[in-house]
Amino acid sequence: MKAKREYRDRDEIDVSVLDALVDRQHDGMTVFELRSHVEVEIDALEDALAGLKEDDLIVVEQPSRSRTVIKPADRVVPDPEDLADDPSLVEELRRRLPF
């Protein structure tokens, strides 16, 4: 699953982080898990997380003393109804091309 369309115009790293977090929205991810999904240097990931936190697009929780988990803000996660209305690439091509 991907983040809502209105958040996709951000930096590529930001969008990758949001997409990874939306995929695991209930469990969240640690910084190390995010790094393995986004595959960027730790400094770039930290900058992206700082910007996302500043814009209130992520939530940082500490369910236990030894673990910090990052989750997407609720407004970033698309509604299931919106996903059903989002046309697939094939459907979009069929609509635009005269077949």
N, C-alpha and C positions, 0 to 999 in steps of 0.2 A: 504494500500500500504506500501511496505517496502523500506528502503533505498537501494541504489545500493549495489550489491554484494561485491564490493571491500571495502566497509566500514563496513562490517559485522564481521570482525575479531577483532574488538575493544572490550573493556570491555562490559560486559552485560548491565550495566546501560547506557553506551554511545549508544549502539545499540537501546535500548528501547527508549531513548530520540529521536534519529534520526528517528526511525519508527513513533513515535507519531507526530513529527513535519512534516514528509512527508505526513502523513494523513491529516494534516491541513496546507498544504504548502502555500496556498493563504492568509489565515486569520492569521496564526501564533498562538502562544499560550503564555500566561503569565507563570511566574514561578509557580504560584499556580495551573494553569490548567495542566501544565506538571507534577507537583508533584502528582496530582490525577490520571494521566494516568500511570505514571511510578511506583508509590507506593514505594518510598524509602524515607529515612530520608532527610531532607532539606540539611544537610551538604554534603551527598553523591551526591545529585542533583547539588549542587553548584560546587563541584569538577568536576563533569562530564561536566557541562556547561563551566567551565573555560578551561578545556582541549579541548573541541570541538571548542570553540571560538579561542583558541590559534592556532589550526590546520585549521582555516578558514572553518569549516564545518557548522557553524551557523552564522546567521546575526541577530543583535539586533537592533530593530527599536523602535522609540518612536513617534507613530502617534499623541498622545495627551500628555499634560503635566503630566497627572495622570496615564498613562498606558504605560508599556514597553512590547513589543511583540518580541518573538523569532521565527525566521523562519529558515528553512534549507537553506544552500547554494545551488545554482542551480546545482552544480556538484554532490550533494548527491541524488537528485531526479531522479529516473529512467525515461528513455524515454518511451513513450507509446509503441513504436515498440519493445523495449526490453522486455516489459511485455508479449507481445503476443508470443515471442519466448521462454519464460521461461516455461518449462514443469511443470505441476502439479505433485503432489506426486503420484497420481494414474497413470498418464502417465509414470512417471519414473519407477514405479514398473513394469508396463506392459513391458517396454523396457528391464528391467534387468532380469525378471523372465520368464522361458520358458512356457508360457501359450498358 
